[in-house]
Amino acid sequence: MVLAKKGEVQPVVRSAPKPIGEPIFLVGAERSGTTMLRLMLSHHPEIAWCNEFEYSVDLISQTQEFPQLDLYYDWLETHRIFRNTGFQIDKTLDYPQLVNSFLHQKKEQTEKAIVGATVHRHFDKLLKIWPNARFIHIVRDPRDVARSCIGMGWAGNVWTGIERWLEAERLWDNLARHIPAERRIEVQYEALIAEPTEILSRLSDFIGVAYNDAMLSYPETTTFSYPDPKLIYQWRRKMSDSEVQLVESQVGELLERRGYKPSGLPSLEVSPLMQRKLRLQDKWQRWQFRLDRYGWRLWISDYLARHLGMKTWAKDLRLQIGAIDQTYVK
């Protein structure tokens, strides 16, 4: 059976698609320019791209065990990003075959020869399914990432806002050791903004296609603008000295290893008491963000439904929350 986008169930008979030998994965922290780069890549006439493909790896365990399929099907039913893909679920396939089929479906939708996907977390698990995958790693100045995460409602201050960047960069360091140099390439967001044609030409060579001017035509069909140098190093104008110090105290030497210069401000030692205050502030700000976005009734109902194990109610509420979130997608 196949579960279609809007819960429709229809019969299907098909053989398992052949594994895609060398899919290309764009990895890096959220708010690091992955969306802009994905739009550039997907506007190439030969490249199809899945945005935010975390649903292929999020439920794989830390011991690399695949999820039970029934639980996975149920989870996907309320997954906002997956529901927007239009992909079908072929229940005759095992887990690796199923997530591989999603890439095939993207190729079929776009009628393009090469397929890739963006993954912000757990991307070390991709090799379990695609051992010959190739990787594009994008990195952005962590001070800008931390500030941006606050605006998304993911953090209440830059101290916690930098955690997604740290997790992604440490994960990349571990993963890169297991990938031959010819199967990985690294890009700085700031270089992409300053010299888009040069960087996209390098990436095209890595992928195995010729650079095409269409890669920079995305502003014609999306809400994203052409690369603007004003978008880089915004922390210099918009962050206080104390915020910069908080971020730099978290990232340490990884800042320079990623090619970014320290601010030159005195180092800051964050005491256990200050850390507790920052955590409390973070929790309060994130709660306030959710209340403002979803309203107190939906927010409390979702909390109760999940913690009381009321699955049917929880599923309906998650769909409502997903619909609200979708209205904020740029």
Buried (B, 14 or more C-beta within 10 A) or exposed (E): EBBEEEEEEEEEEEEBBEBBEBBBBBBBBBBBBBBBBBBBBBBBEBBBBBBBBBBBBBBBEEEEEBBEBEEBBEBBBBBBBBBBBEBBBBBEBEBBBBBBBBBBBBBEEBEBEBBBBBBBBBBBBBBBBBEEBBBBBBBBBBBBBBBBBBEEBBBBBBBBBBBBBBBBBEBBEEBBEEBEEEBBBBBBBBBBBEBBEEBBBBBBEBBEBEBBEBBBBBEEEBEEEEBEEEBBBBBEEEBEEEBBBBBBBBBEEBBEEBEBEEBEEEEBEBEEEEEEBBBEBBEEBBEEBBEEBBEEEBBEBBEEBBEEEBEEBBBBBBBBBBEBEEEEEE
